[in-house]
Amino acid sequence: MSFAIDKHFCGDVLVDSAVFVEAKKCVQEAYEIELAFITKKECCKDELEVIKGQDQLKRSSFEDYKLDQQLYLTSFVTVYNQLFVSLAKQVIPHKNYSPPNLVTDIHVLDRVFII
């Protein structure tokens, strides 16, 4: 990946820097253009720095790895994927069940007690 950095200096002071776009000019740019006609010397200057990236990339396939590397990679991916498998949602059949209203206490009515 290559990219460019554009810098605008007013005198020795960095006013703006931008990546991929043009840097903003300072407020005195219009005044400096008129002054440059008179003195033939400019105060503001622009610098463009281009950073070159790598042009050729090495591409490899799964078959290019050794057998033990293939085994390790396959087992790692399999175990890693198993970490994110969620458990089945448990169904509670009596979750919304409400017991019937008690009219009388049947144990007392029949006189059946656990001793």
N, C-alpha and C positions, 0 to 999 in steps of 0.2 A: 504494500500500500504506500503510495506516495502522497505527499501533501505539501502545501505552500503556506508560509507565514508571512503576512504583509505587515510592515511596521511603518509608522509615520512619526518622524522626529521634527520638533520645532526647536531649532538650535541644537542643543545637546540633550534635550528633555524628550523622553518617549511619551507621545501624546496618546497613541492608540496602537494596538496590535490585534490582528484578526487572522483566523485560520479559515482557509477555503474561500474567503471573500475579501474585498478590498477594505483597507483600514479607513476609518473616518478621518477627514482632514480637520485641522484646527480652525478656530474662528478667524485667525489672522491671515488665512490663506489668500483672501481677496486683496488685503493690504500688501501682502508680500509679493504678489504678482505685479502690482503697480510699482513697488519699491525695486523689484528686480529690473524693470525697464530703465529706471534711473541709475541705479548703482551697478547693474550687471552682476549682482551677487545675491543668491537666494539664501534665506534663513532656513526654510523648511526643506526636508528631504524625505524620500520614501525608500525603503529597503524591502526587497523581496527575497526571502530565503526559501529555497526549494529543497525538500528532504526527499531523496529518492529511496524507494523501497526495493524489496527483492522482486525481480522479474520472473524468475523460474522457481517453481515450487516442486518439492519432491513428493510424489504421490505413491503410496504403498497400499497394497491390498492385504487381506487377511491371510492369503496363502504365502505372502512373503515372510511371515513370522515363523520362527522355529516351532516345533511341536509342543514343547513345554510352555512357550509363550502363548500359543493358541489355547492350550488347556487352561492356563491361568486366566486368560482373558474371558473365555467362555464361562468358567465357573464364577468369576467375579461378577459378570453381568447377570448371570442367573440368580445368584444370591442377593445382589443389590435390588433386582426387580421384585424379589419375594418380600423385601422389607415393606413395600408399599401396597401389598395385597391386603385388603380389609377383610375382616371376618364377616361371616353371614349374619345378618340381623336376626336376633332371636325374637321369635313370636311368642307373646304371652297370651294364651287363649282366654284367660279370665281377667284381663286387664280392665275391661269396662263392665264387668259383672257386678251388680249390686245385690246383696242378699235380700230375701223377702222380709217384709215387716213382721215382727213377732207380735201375735195377738195375745197369746198366753205362754207361759213357760211350761213346756211339755214335760220336762223332768220333774217339776214340782207337782204337776197335775197327775202324772202316773206314779209318783213317789218312787222314782228310780234314781238312786244316788250311787256314785262311785265311791267305794270305801277302800 
